[in-house]
Every structure is written in structure tokens, then in C-alpha cells.
Amino acid sequence: DVNASGVSRLREEITAILTLTAEHSPQTNTSSTAQNAKDNNNSTTILTANPNPPNRHKDSVVVLLDSGGGTVTGYGLAAAQLSRIKAAGLELTVCVDEVAASGGYLMAAVADRIIASPFALLGSIGVIATIPNFSERMEREGVSVTDVTAGKYKRTLTPFKKPNEDDKQKMQEDINNVLIVFKNFLKMNRPRMDVDELATGEVWYGP
């Protein structure tokens, strides 16, 4: 949904996975053997690295994702939760049956690998802000709203006042800045992708 209301559950599930992984991981990155050594008649256990540790497959997490995006803060937090998986050294695969667009693609981009069905919608790298305006209707009905603010841009576009060009320009600057953050996040997570060329707001079909 647009509010990314499932992010709290996602956080809990990822925490559970990471906790379980940590509990079943060895204390060191290589296997160790114990030797007994005596020093001043005291028995001491010394751990030494095995020069030929057994091969271990890298643990991986698979996430089924279906989202058309929504709020910047909600989906930014959801993507940050997925980043915890990779930070823990686990491989992350995101599977998309139908849609991973806008904020949904922001989440998917964290993955080491994205697997999508042939007609899944991906991409939509862009930002949109939609604010209805009732100022003319309120004026006809004799209704007014008074805002008391401190700070030049504390209140710009609202549903209750007639927008002016300064308000529109500030909102445009704000969403442009959000797009920059969006693109930088994609560049960090998908370095082989030409983000500047693809960040048009368009969607793509399939893998």
C-alpha cells in the first residue's frame, strides 16, 4: 500500500532472520581447532585457525515483492530494512510476480539479484506529489483557514489556499531533491545501471 504499512512487520522478520543466522554462525570466519597448552601448571584452551576450512555455501534470503510504491519515508525505510540483510553478509534475491515500481523498485534495487515474471512492471524511477485544492470552493462557501507559521517555506502548497508560483517552484525543488536521493541510492546499489538515462518515470516489462 502507499503508506508501506507492512514495514514494521518486515523489520521484525528481518531481525528474526539475522538473529537466527547469528546463532548458527561460527565464532570466526574460519573453522578452528582447540589445543591444550600448559602454562605455570594451568590448563588453557587456545584456538588456532584451520588452514583448510570446509567450504560453506553463502546463506541467502528470498523476498517476494509486489508494490507500486508510495510515500518516500515509508518505502525508504523498507529499502533500508532490506539493506540490513546484505550488511549481514547474506545474499538477497527479490522476486517480482507483478509490480515493483517507484518505491517498490527502490526496495528491489537493494537485491543482489532481481527475478521478474515476463510481464511484471518494474522501474518508474521518479517522484510525484499530488495535492488537491479546495480554495475556490471554500471562498464561495465563505470558509477560510488561517495558518500561523514561522519560516518562509514552512507551508507552501496546501488544499486550503490558492497556490502561487513561489509555492509551486518550491514544491518542484523539493521533489527534484527527492529524485536526486532516489537516483543516488540506485547508483550505490546497482552500479552497472545507467540511472540518469533510465530515471524518466517510465516502467519496463519483464526481467
Phi, psi and omega in degrees: 000168188293336181269001182051048186293344179275004186293328179295318178293320178301316179301315181295319180294319179293320176300318179297317179297314182293324178295315179297319179297317180296323181292333183255009178268149176292159182293332179234167181287341177242155179289154184231154174239150182260137176236147175260133178226145181249128179225116182055045176065014176254137179272127183233139176264126181243130178264128177237142183288137175283121182294344180232070181293151179294150178290138179233133175285142179289131178294148181222157178235134178246128181241127174269119187241134177214099183202139175263009176091188183169229186294146179298313184293318182295311182282334172296319178293320179298317177297322179296324178295318177296328179297333179298327180297312180291325179297334179276002178087014179263152177275136182243126175242131176249128177252134182238114177279316185232304188220132165217082187237152179054244178298330175296321178288328174304317177293312183299326184297341179292333189294153170290329182214136175248126177246121184235148175290161188304327183245022176292147178265126180231161173097237186057051180281099182184181182223141177222142175231122181241121182230112177293155181229125183247015189299318181292319178294319179296323179295319179295326181274358180073029180250136178225156178235133180250124175255135173248115186232161171230123186112130187304320186248024179296329178221115180247262179280128176221163178290349193251355177229152180291125183289145173244175185295325178297318178298314181296319181296320180293319178297320178297318177298320181296313182287332173297320179294322176297320178297321178299315179296317178303309182296319180296323177296318179294319179298324180290321185268336180227073188296340180276355183270135175277082187297316183301325180283326186269347183279068181249356185088355180281158176254158177237154180256136172077187184300000000 
